[in-house]
Amino acid sequence: MITNEGRVKAAFDSGVFVLKLCGDVRLTLCATLDSQAQQLARTPGLQSLIIDLREATNVDSTALGFLAKVAMAVKDHILYKPTIVVDNPDVQRMLEVMGFAQFFAMVKAPLTETCELCDLPEIPADMEEMRQRILEAHRILMRMNEHNREEFQPLVEMLEAQETSHSHKD
């Protein structure tokens, strides 16, 4: 059985940063996306950001939360809204419902194909880091619109409850 393992690729070319998500992009890649968001916010000469989802077969909500985080990390550094390249109508609908259209320009094809993209190494995360990231991602999504707030409220509350049981606050 071939697993459609999720991968994140990236390229930075004359001010344009391209982040390409391939395959089944799940929370396991969030540490990678998170470090990318932080790195991008410090990248000198960054002019625009393109997130290419054409080869993504699935993007889970945690990964979407981190895509939103990437966009928010760069919004003060770039002139135009970040662009999402998406040609799958189901993925596009999901992004629109989740409020991504207010943060991103959505296009079916990029203006230019970029140079070679390199695979970003997957950054491993332990269970606790993973839970923190899932929580952060869904809090970001909940701030984006009412639909997400209703959708993810139960998950966030559950994760927050786990948080208090882990830390034994008194």
C-alpha positions in Angstrom: 0.0 0.0 0.0 1.4 3.4 -1.0 0.9 6.0 1.7 0.5 9.5 0.5 2.9 10.8 3.0 2.6 14.6 3.5 5.6 16.7 2.6 6.3 20.4 2.8 8.6 21.9 0.1 9.8 25.5 -0.1 11.7 27.9 -2.3 12.7 31.5 -2.0 13.4 33.2 -5.3 13.8 37.0 -5.8 11.5 38.0 -2.9 8.9 35.3 -3.5 8.6 32.6 -1.0 6.8 29.5 -2.1 5.5 26.9 0.4 4.2 23.8 -1.3 2.2 21.2 0.5 2.1 17.7 -1.0 0.1 14.6 -0.2 -1.7 14.2 3.1 -0.7 17.1 5.2 -1.5 16.5 8.9 -0.6 17.7 12.3 2.7 15.8 12.1 4.0 18.5 9.8 2.9 21.4 12.0 6.3 21.8 13.8 7.8 22.2 10.3 5.1 24.8 9.3 5.5 26.6 12.6 9.2 27.0 12.3 8.7 28.2 8.8 6.2 30.8 9.9 8.8 32.1 12.5 11.6 32.0 9.9 9.5 33.9 7.3 8.7 36.7 9.7 12.5 37.3 9.9 13.3 36.9 6.2 14.8 40.0 4.7 13.6 40.9 1.2 10.4 39.0 1.5 7.9 40.5 -1.0 5.3 37.8 -1.4 4.2 34.5 -0.2 2.6 31.7 -2.3 1.2 28.6 -0.7 0.7 25.9 -3.3 -1.9 23.3 -2.4 -2.2 21.7 -5.9 -0.5 18.5 -4.9 -2.1 18.3 -1.5 -4.6 15.5 -1.3 -5.7 16.4 2.2 -4.9 19.2 4.6 -6.2 18.7 8.2 -7.5 21.5 10.3 -4.3 21.7 12.4 -2.2 22.2 9.3 -4.7 24.8 8.1 -4.3 26.7 11.4 -0.6 26.8 10.8 -1.1 28.0 7.2 -3.1 30.8 8.7 -0.3 31.4 11.2 2.2 31.6 8.4 0.0 34.3 6.7 -0.3 36.3 9.9 3.4 36.1 10.5 4.2 37.7 7.2 1.3 40.1 6.7 3.2 43.1 7.9 6.2 42.3 5.8 4.6 41.9 2.4 2.7 44.2 0.1 -0.1 41.9 -1.0 -2.2 39.2 0.6 -0.4 35.9 0.5 -1.6 33.7 -2.3 -3.0 30.2 -2.1 -2.8 28.2 -5.3 -5.6 25.6 -5.2 -7.2 23.8 -8.1 -9.2 21.2 -6.2 -12.8 22.5 -5.8 -13.3 20.6 -2.6 -10.2 22.1 -1.0 -11.1 25.5 -2.2 -14.6 25.3 -0.8 -13.3 24.2 2.6 -10.8 27.1 2.6 -13.6 29.5 1.8 -15.9 28.2 4.4 -13.1 28.5 7.0 -12.5 32.1 6.1 -9.2 31.8 4.3 -10.5 34.1 1.5 -10.2 37.1 3.8 -6.5 36.5 4.5 -5.4 35.0 1.1 -5.9 35.6 -2.6 -7.1 32.3 -4.0 -5.9 31.4 -7.5 -6.1 28.2 -9.6 -2.6 28.6 -11.1 0.4 30.6 -10.1 1.6 33.5 -12.3 4.9 31.8 -12.8 6.2 28.4 -11.8 9.1 28.8 -9.4 12.5 27.3 -9.4 13.3 24.0 -7.7 11.6 23.5 -4.4 13.5 21.8 -1.7 11.9 19.4 0.8 11.8 20.9 4.3 13.1 18.4 6.8 10.3 17.2 9.1 10.8 18.6 12.6 9.7 15.9 15.1 7.5 16.9 17.9 6.6 15.1 21.1 3.0 14.5 22.1 2.9 17.5 24.4 4.2 19.9 21.8 1.8 18.3 19.3 -1.1 18.9 21.6 0.0 22.5 22.2 0.2 23.0 18.4 -3.2 21.5 17.8 -4.6 23.9 20.4 -2.8 26.9 18.9 -3.9 26.0 15.4 -7.6 25.7 16.3 -7.5 28.9 18.3 -6.2 30.7 15.3 -8.9 29.1 13.1 -11.6 30.0 15.6 -10.6 33.7 15.5 -11.0 33.7 11.7 -14.8 33.3 11.6 -18.0 32.2 13.3 -18.2 28.9 11.4 -14.8 27.8 12.7 -15.6 29.0 16.2 -18.6 26.7 16.3 -16.8 23.9 14.5 -13.7 23.8 16.7 -15.0 24.9 20.1 -15.5 21.4 21.4 -12.1 20.3 20.3 -10.4 23.3 21.9 -12.3 22.9 25.1 -11.3 19.2 25.2 -7.6 20.0 24.6 -7.7 22.8 27.2 -9.2 20.4 29.7 -6.3 18.0 29.0 -3.9 20.9 29.5 -5.2 21.6 33.0 -5.1 17.9 33.9 -1.5 17.7 32.7 -0.2 20.7 34.6 -2.2 20.1 37.9 -2.7 23.8 38.5 -4.1 24.6 42.0 
